[in-house]
Amino acid sequence: MAIPYGKPAADALDFMLHQLEELGMTCTNYEYHMGAADWDASLPQHLGILCHLDVVPAVPSNWKSDPFTAEIRDGRIYGRGAIDDKGPAVAVLYALRAIRESGIPLRKNVRFLLGCNEENGSTDLEYYMARHAMPPQVFTPDGSYPIIHQEKGMLRLQFTKATADPIARFSAGTAPNAVPADAAVSLSAAFCGTAEQGSQITRQGNELAYKGIAAHASTPESGDNAITGLLTYLGSDSAFADCRALAELFPHGCTDGSGLGIACADTESGALTCICSMLHVENGTLTGCVDIRFPVCTTKETVLEQVQAAFAAKGIPVRGADSERSAPYPRKIPRLYRTCWRSTRSRPVHRASALPSAAAPMCMTFPAAWRSAWNTPAGITICTETTSSCRWNSWRKTPG
């Protein structure tokens, strides 16, 4: 069987499906795009739980421990994917186990879906949905408390240009959906810029580096984009015309798309966010990636037209790569969610992460880390919030 997303993702899927089979669930591997585990396939399809096992790239030098070897420190699990989204996937596994061990009978089927490409476009979900219908009700434990009821749209663009800037090599960014913390450039000519170097920039001859702060593309304001920081510095030298042009399109510290003329916001879904997430120069060719999360008050067609016009004015061609439309608030909200909102006195919120809820119709995001309790026929089930996983405890009711 071909492995579409690499061996590590396939190994993670094999491990989880094995654990679910040991639990007594019926498992299906959809060619390593998606895995599914059915509580009882003979029951009517009803609830789907959607998680993903793939992760964004990790730079080991930014970690105190190996990001791909889970380490427990001070009662917390540290490792890439502990929160997004392997921790929640394990929480679902333990929740299913708790129900099985409690002997609670289910009248309808629960299908646990495990994807392998959420972080890079959700083609795993497209593959599955082209062959199988989603259950009538779906939620994904891949978000923040309390409940995500609305997703921004997403637009990812790529640009390529032959550059005359005296750059031998420029390298920054490893994922399209992350603010890069590091950018490094090797110059092929002396730098004569006038900008202040600042503490974030180190320089050894013609080698320069910018040390920023990483962040998710949905919350870029919490980071310091190393790409735009270095572009701003280089752009102060007139020899770096393309760097200056990009610095004008992506002003350092600006995350609302003002440089591209696409800034907008609404009360329902918030402000548009925009970052240059990857930039590389090799052999005189400049390539980059743009990640845009847009609110419901605009459309991807409008945003794309505005972005293309802004890039064209700088002589840089840009093309679309991946996109998702914004997902509005579903009209019908399952009773469980309404009950939870009342019991916790909280309100549903929106988020800028466009996937996976926007990719799966009628899918809502429910967090795997929260603090609440439910009375069940078997007793009281309490989920206690931790950093990256839920600890479930059940007590059976005793007579009287």
C-alpha positions, 0 to 999 in steps of 0.5 A, a space after each residue: 500500500 502506498 504511503 501518501 504522507 510519509 512513514 511517520 504519519 503512517 506509523 502513528 495511524 497504525 499505532 492508533 488503529 491497533 489501540 482502537 482494535 484492542 478496544 473492540 472497535 472495527 477499524 478501516 485504513 483508507 490507504 493511509 489518508 484517513 483511518 476510521 474506527 467504528 463503535 458498532 458498524 451495524 448501528 445507525 451512523 450518528 456521531 463522528 469525531 475528527 482528529 488528525 495525527 500529522 504535525 507541523 515541522 519542528 526545529 529541534 534547536 527551538 526545543 529543550 527536548 526532542 520534539 518527536 520524543 514525548 517528555 513529561 516534565 512537571 506533570 506536563 507532556 512536551 512534544 510536537 503534537 501533544 496539543 495539536 492534535 495527538 493529545 486530543 486524539 488520545 483523550 478521545 481514545 480514553 473517553 471511548 475506553 471509559 464508555 466501553 469499560 462502564 458498560 454504557 450501551 450505545 444505540 447509534 454508532 460513533 465513528 472516530 476518524 483519524 487524518 494524516 494531512 490536516 496541517 498541509 491542506 486536509 487532502 486526507 479529508 478530501 480523499 475520505 469524503 470523496 468516497 464516504 459520507 460524513 456522519 450526520 453530526 461531527 465535532 473535532 477536538 482541535 481548538 480552544 475552549 469553549 466551542 468553536 462555532 465559526 471558522 475564518 476562510 483560508 487562502 494560501 498563495 505562492 510567489 516566484 520571481 527571478 531576483 537581481 538582489 545580491 543574495 546567494 541564499 535566503 532561507 526562512 520558514 518550514 511550514 505554510 501555517 506558521 510565523 517563522 522564528 528564524 531567517 538567514 541570508 548569505 549575501 553575494 555583495 557588501 551590505 550598505 543599508 542604513 537601518 538599525 541592526 537591532 538585537 534580533 539581527 546577528 551579522 558575521 561578514 556577509 552572513 546575517 540572521 534574524 531571531 524572531 518568535 514563532 507563532 501559529 498563522 491564526 494568531 500571528 500577532 503573538 509572534 515576531 516574523 523573522 522574514 519581515 524583520 530581515 526583509 525590512 533590514 535588507 530593504 534599507 539598501 537600494 541594491 535589494 529592490 525585491 526585498 524592499 518590495 516585499 517589505 512594503 507588501 508585508 510591513 514588519 509587525 503588521 499582520 492585518 494585510 494592510 500592505 496588500 490592501 486587504 485589511 478588513 474585519 467584522 464583529 462575528 469573526 474578527 480581523 483578517 490576518 496575513 503573513 509571509 510564512 516561507 521565503 527562500 532564494 536559491 540560484 537567483 530565484 525567489 520563492 515564498 508562501 503567504 497565509 491569509 485567514 479572512 473573515 466572513 465579511 469578504 470572500 476568497 475571490 475578493 481577497 485573491 483579486 486584491 492580493 494579485 493586484 498588489 503583487 502585480 504592482 511590485 512586478 511579482 507574480 502570485 498564484 493560489 495554492 490552497 483555499 477554504 471558504 469561511 464557515 458560518 454559524 450552523 443553524 442547527 446546534 446539537 442539544 449537547 452543545 447548547 447544554 454545555 454552553 448553559 452549564 459553563 456560562 460561556 459563549 461559543 467563539 470563532 477562530 482563525 484556523 480554517 481547518 478542519 471544520 471549514 472542510 467538513 460541513 456541519 462539523 463544529 470544534 469542541 476542545 479536548 481540554 476543559 473543566 466540566 462534569 456530566 451525570 451519566 447512567 453509570 455515574 459522574 464523569 469528570 474531565 479535568 483540564 491539563 496542558 495537553 490531555 484529559 484525565 478521565 475518572 468515573 464513579 459508578 452510582 451506588 444504591 441510595 
